[in-house]
């Protein structure tokens, strides 16, 4: 359960589409299933849920249809402690839906989100949502950039044009590259150019080493950091190997926790939530990466997109380990 918080502006506002997720109740493919279960998922709202689970005020901003799926999304996020008061209802467009299809080679996703309410988000959203300017952090992802020209224009307004301000009172802009090839209508060259422009304009960038290699041909974390400069804070995730951050000329690497993977979907979002939580708590860079790994490990051990986050007692224990103890951890020690 999320920690109870007094009312007030959100620490982090996450902007993007959330959908209803239909998935098999076990690990077998969709074609073999007599029924599916219903849940809620979306890159940006996953981060908001993770932050709320770690004790921070998080809001999710988007648009939903006027349909039962929208009610399910709002109820689920509210139950997880996320502020949804800024979400708009569109009576003319539907809430998006996607299906998970597990297989021995990995889980495939099938999206039914074309023409969704969220795809109609555009720069005009900025004039209707004062919560964005009051936040300490605004979190975005490349998923939203792929939804429509309007959504891409919204991200460009926030990241490139700095519509939320450039002074010390403006929110920090966090961007997860989050490349989803199936969503890009014009193929990977269009995605590579757009995502590179947005990432370079952010204050904080999250990117997977594998997606950076697929998008831009950069195979080493150091090369990724050089490519994304002048972004002041860059975090390169390398799956089970670990994550490396680059800030003010300092390179910090923290190895990932050993985890038996049940379902990888949502792990990157959980990592971002953990890292942002530690950032909000003014923790050092090594602790930020560690909390990202702890949160990602929780996501990897569940089939859902959003895990139950570890308790503050557990996270404090993990962050307090010396270097040798962190490296030598074994999976049975984790919650």
Wavefront OBJ file of the C-alpha trace (Angstrom):
o trace
v 0.000 0.000 0.000
v 1.229 3.544 -0.700
v 2.400 5.544 2.267
v -0.144 8.117 3.532
v 0.831 11.665 2.617
v -0.609 15.042 3.536
v -2.263 16.977 0.715
v -0.137 19.235 -1.440
v 1.455 19.633 -4.891
v 2.881 16.523 -6.471
v 6.622 15.921 -6.223
v 6.495 14.379 -9.689
v 3.935 14.758 -12.474
v 4.068 11.959 -15.069
v 2.524 12.684 -18.482
v 1.503 9.973 -20.951
v -0.992 7.308 -21.944
v -2.251 4.557 -19.650
v -4.229 1.619 -20.959
v -6.122 -1.377 -19.770
v -3.893 -4.461 -20.024
v -5.403 -7.833 -20.911
v -3.075 -10.724 -20.179
v -3.116 -14.496 -19.602
v -3.336 -15.553 -15.963
v -0.206 -17.692 -16.463
v 2.807 -17.796 -18.751
v 1.138 -19.554 -21.692
v 0.510 -17.753 -25.033
v -2.765 -15.940 -25.680
v -3.812 -18.432 -28.354
v -3.937 -21.172 -25.692
v -6.014 -19.223 -23.168
v -9.746 -19.518 -22.493
v -9.736 -16.195 -20.597
v -7.579 -13.211 -19.705
v -7.160 -10.988 -16.671
v -7.546 -7.213 -16.676
v -5.020 -4.783 -15.233
v -3.720 -1.283 -15.902
v -0.409 -0.227 -17.409
v 1.415 2.646 -19.049
v 5.053 3.703 -18.885
v 4.458 7.049 -17.222
v 1.727 5.973 -14.801
v 3.876 2.964 -13.853
v 6.516 5.451 -12.703
v 3.888 7.434 -10.792
v 2.684 4.270 -9.033
v 6.245 3.309 -8.161
v 6.927 6.725 -6.684
v 3.724 6.625 -4.639
v 4.673 3.169 -3.394
v 8.022 4.571 -2.262
v 6.358 7.356 -0.310
v 6.311 10.328 -2.686
v 3.513 12.503 -4.012
v 2.997 11.526 -7.637
v 0.411 12.690 -10.150
v -0.468 11.279 -13.549
v -1.686 13.616 -16.274
v -3.402 12.385 -19.426
v -6.703 11.946 -21.247
v -9.092 8.968 -21.110
v -12.257 7.998 -22.915
v -15.677 8.097 -21.315
v -15.871 4.330 -20.954
v -15.544 1.511 -18.389
v -11.844 1.120 -19.166
v -11.259 4.722 -18.073
v -13.044 4.077 -14.790
v -10.813 1.055 -14.216
v -7.662 3.092 -14.893
v -8.675 5.893 -12.530
v -9.719 3.508 -9.769
v -6.496 1.510 -10.006
v -4.185 4.516 -9.957
v -6.129 6.163 -7.147
v -5.884 2.981 -5.089
v -2.120 3.064 -5.565
v -1.922 6.596 -4.211
v -1.521 8.497 -7.486
v -3.210 11.895 -7.931
v -5.429 11.706 -11.046
v -7.292 14.985 -10.518
v -5.807 16.513 -13.676
v -6.894 13.715 -16.024
v -9.285 14.844 -18.756
v -12.211 12.868 -20.192
v -12.769 12.740 -23.956
v -16.282 11.574 -24.869
v -15.368 11.129 -28.538
v -12.256 8.919 -28.243
v -11.659 5.601 -26.461
v -9.279 4.532 -23.743
v -6.422 2.466 -25.172
v -6.095 -1.278 -24.645
v -3.238 -3.703 -25.124
v -2.708 -7.450 -24.833
v 0.299 -9.331 -23.477
v 1.227 -12.531 -25.295
v 3.798 -14.583 -23.334
v 6.080 -16.995 -25.156
v 9.316 -18.869 -24.379
v 11.203 -16.316 -26.494
v 9.700 -13.354 -24.606
v 6.438 -11.480 -24.174
v 4.957 -9.695 -27.179
v 2.527 -6.805 -26.844
v -0.398 -6.078 -29.161
v -1.638 -2.478 -28.994
v -5.136 -1.196 -29.723
v -4.561 2.481 -29.056
v -4.893 4.195 -32.447
v -7.093 7.281 -32.134
v -7.203 6.975 -28.354
v -8.105 9.855 -26.067
v -4.490 10.154 -24.947
v -3.248 10.487 -28.526
v -5.104 13.831 -28.710
v -2.885 15.409 -26.039
v -1.068 18.448 -27.398
v 0.754 21.609 -26.300
v -2.567 23.206 -25.304
v -2.566 20.831 -22.314
v 0.084 23.066 -20.735
v -2.331 25.979 -20.396
v -4.901 23.883 -18.525
v -2.665 22.134 -15.991
v -0.989 24.382 -13.396
v 0.148 21.267 -11.507
v 2.929 20.868 -14.076
v 4.551 24.152 -13.063
v 4.293 23.380 -9.335
v 5.968 19.967 -9.583
v 9.578 19.383 -8.602
v 9.948 16.908 -11.488
v 7.995 16.343 -14.706
v 8.544 12.849 -16.112
v 7.982 11.978 -19.784
v 8.838 9.076 -22.065
v 9.397 8.306 -25.707
v 6.217 6.236 -25.754
v 4.127 9.418 -25.779
v 6.213 10.906 -28.588
v 5.196 8.003 -30.834
v 1.439 8.237 -30.247
v 0.637 11.168 -32.555
v 1.976 14.407 -33.981
v 0.079 16.278 -31.235
v 1.751 14.225 -28.490
v 5.162 14.709 -30.091
v 4.512 18.465 -30.161
v 3.626 18.388 -26.454
v 6.912 16.702 -25.561
v 8.835 19.098 -27.780
v 7.158 22.060 -26.062
v 8.151 20.774 -22.606
v 11.633 19.492 -23.426
v 12.998 21.567 -26.295
v 11.049 24.823 -25.960
v 11.038 24.670 -22.144
v 7.445 25.870 -21.932
v 7.475 25.211 -18.172
v 10.331 27.648 -17.626
v 14.119 27.717 -17.560
v 14.877 29.339 -14.208
v 15.674 27.707 -10.860
v 11.969 27.451 -10.025
v 11.118 25.421 -13.116
v 10.639 21.675 -12.667
v 13.418 19.260 -13.537
v 12.454 17.481 -16.772
v 13.044 13.720 -16.729
v 12.849 11.713 -19.953
v 12.949 7.947 -20.470
v 13.774 7.095 -24.102
v 11.520 4.017 -23.864
v 11.694 3.106 -27.549
v 8.708 1.005 -28.686
v 9.350 0.147 -32.367
v 5.760 -1.004 -32.997
v 4.409 2.465 -32.201
v 6.468 4.457 -34.676
v 4.451 4.959 -37.830
v 7.400 5.934 -40.025
v 9.895 3.392 -38.782
v 13.139 3.475 -36.849
v 14.888 6.389 -38.676
v 12.078 8.711 -37.582
v 12.231 7.349 -34.032
v 16.014 7.703 -33.847
v 15.970 11.365 -34.852
v 13.013 12.374 -32.672
v 14.129 10.518 -29.557
v 17.682 11.835 -29.822
v 16.427 15.422 -30.008
v 14.158 14.967 -26.996
v 16.779 13.128 -24.931
v 19.449 15.770 -25.507
v 17.032 18.462 -24.305
v 16.169 16.764 -20.977
v 17.669 17.465 -17.555
v 17.704 13.739 -16.756
v 17.708 10.936 -19.340
v 17.079 7.216 -18.800
v 18.033 4.918 -21.679
v 18.708 1.218 -22.085
v 22.073 0.320 -23.594
v 20.341 -2.117 -25.952
v 17.798 0.435 -27.199
v 20.549 3.018 -27.694
v 22.419 0.507 -29.831
v 19.275 -0.277 -31.851
v 18.417 3.400 -32.333
v 21.801 5.055 -32.781
v 24.392 2.285 -33.107
v 26.040 3.158 -29.782
v 26.989 -0.088 -28.052
v 28.948 1.161 -24.999
v 27.506 3.200 -22.117
v 30.320 5.766 -22.438
v 29.454 6.238 -26.116
v 25.775 6.670 -25.247
v 26.632 9.368 -22.722
v 28.789 11.189 -25.259
v 25.998 11.011 -27.849
v 23.349 12.373 -25.483
v 25.419 15.306 -24.245
v 24.685 18.060 -23.314
v 21.981 16.409 -21.171
v 23.374 17.108 -17.662
v 22.420 13.772 -16.080
v 22.355 10.541 -18.098
v 21.541 7.057 -16.791
v 22.373 4.096 -19.043
v 20.733 0.831 -17.985
v 22.316 -2.442 -19.084
v 19.794 -5.091 -18.020
v 21.207 -7.661 -15.602
v 24.694 -6.113 -15.698
v 23.879 -2.832 -13.979
v 23.441 0.890 -14.617
v 25.892 3.726 -15.200
v 25.216 7.407 -14.619
v 27.084 10.419 -15.958
v 26.870 13.771 -14.164
v 29.270 16.724 -13.974
v 32.082 14.666 -15.451
v 31.612 11.839 -12.925
v 30.866 8.276 -14.024
v 29.109 6.018 -11.472
v 28.390 2.313 -12.030
v 26.257 0.105 -9.774
v 25.741 -3.587 -10.616
v 22.186 -4.908 -10.803
v 20.749 -7.242 -8.205
v 20.568 -10.950 -9.116
v 16.895 -11.608 -9.841
v 14.932 -14.523 -11.256
v 12.887 -12.856 -13.991
v 9.179 -13.681 -14.078
v 8.177 -10.857 -16.459
v 10.430 -8.016 -17.706
v 7.660 -5.565 -18.637
v 7.651 -2.597 -16.263
v 11.174 -3.045 -14.889
v 12.502 0.066 -16.628
v 9.643 2.149 -15.272
v 10.268 0.805 -11.774
v 13.959 1.670 -12.091
v 13.059 5.242 -13.034
v 10.695 5.457 -10.048
v 13.383 4.239 -7.664
v 15.996 6.595 -9.054
v 13.640 9.591 -8.942
v 12.595 8.744 -5.383
v 16.227 8.825 -4.268
v 16.779 12.044 -6.208
v 13.858 13.678 -4.398
v 15.386 12.526 -1.111
v 18.698 14.235 -1.998
v 20.598 10.953 -1.898
v 23.969 10.519 -3.576
v 24.348 9.087 -7.065
v 25.251 5.573 -5.943
v 22.135 5.415 -3.753
v 19.963 6.634 -6.619
v 21.173 3.824 -8.849
v 20.806 1.292 -6.044
v 17.211 2.266 -5.336
v 16.529 2.034 -9.056
v 17.837 -1.535 -9.043
v 15.852 -2.464 -5.924
v 12.623 -1.206 -7.514
v 13.392 -2.861 -10.858
v 14.074 -6.173 -9.111
v 10.616 -6.008 -7.517
v 9.071 -5.485 -10.965
v 10.993 -8.360 -12.534
v 9.591 -10.774 -9.956
v 5.921 -10.111 -10.799
v 3.711 -10.544 -13.869
v 2.051 -7.185 -13.351
v 3.365 -3.934 -14.840
v 3.482 -2.326 -11.385
v 5.014 -4.195 -8.430
v 4.433 -3.730 -4.734
v 7.407 -1.645 -3.730
v 9.643 -2.734 -0.843
v 9.164 -1.055 2.513
v 11.225 1.917 3.641
v 12.933 -0.373 6.162
v 14.038 -2.675 3.364
v 15.164 0.095 1.018
v 17.143 1.797 3.797
v 18.841 -1.519 4.531
v 19.767 -1.971 0.880
v 21.078 1.564 0.519
v 23.143 1.218 3.681
v 25.102 -1.844 2.540
v 28.799 -1.437 1.900
v 30.080 -2.099 -1.609
v 31.098 -5.700 -0.979
v 27.794 -6.587 0.667
v 25.827 -5.060 -2.239
v 27.808 -6.991 -4.844
v 27.577 -10.281 -2.945
v 23.824 -10.257 -2.362
v 21.812 -13.292 -3.317
v 18.212 -13.379 -4.441
v 16.840 -15.012 -1.283
v 17.890 -11.934 0.671
v 15.490 -9.736 -1.317
v 11.864 -9.136 -0.280
l 1 2 3 4 5 6 7 8 9 10 11 12 13 14 15 16 17 18 19 20 21 22 23 24 25 26 27 28 29 30 31 32 33 34 35 36 37 38 39 40 41 42 43 44 45 46 47 48 49 50 51 52 53 54 55 56 57 58 59 60 61 62 63 64 65 66 67 68 69 70 71 72 73 74 75 76 77 78 79 80 81 82 83 84 85 86 87 88 89 90 91 92 93 94 95 96 97 98 99 100 101 102 103 104 105 106 107 108 109 110 111 112 113 114 115 116 117 118 119 120 121 122 123 124 125 126 127 128 129 130 131 132 133 134 135 136 137 138 139 140 141 142 143 144 145 146 147 148 149 150 151 152 153 154 155 156 157 158 159 160 161 162 163 164 165 166 167 168 169 170 171 172 173 174 175 176 177 178 179 180 181 182 183 184 185 186 187 188 189 190 191 192 193 194 195 196 197 198 199 200 201 202 203 204 205 206 207 208 209 210 211 212 213 214 215 216 217 218 219 220 221 222 223 224 225 226 227 228 229 230 231 232 233 234 235 236 237 238 239 240 241 242 243 244 245 246 247 248 249 250 251 252 253 254 255 256 257 258 259 260 261 262 263 264 265 266 267 268 269 270 271 272 273 274 275 276 277 278 279 280 281 282 283 284 285 286 287 288 289 290 291 292 293 294 295 296 297 298 299 300 301 302 303 304 305 306 307 308 309 310 311 312 313 314 315 316 317 318 319 320 321 322 323 324 325 326 327 328 329 330 331 332 333 334 335
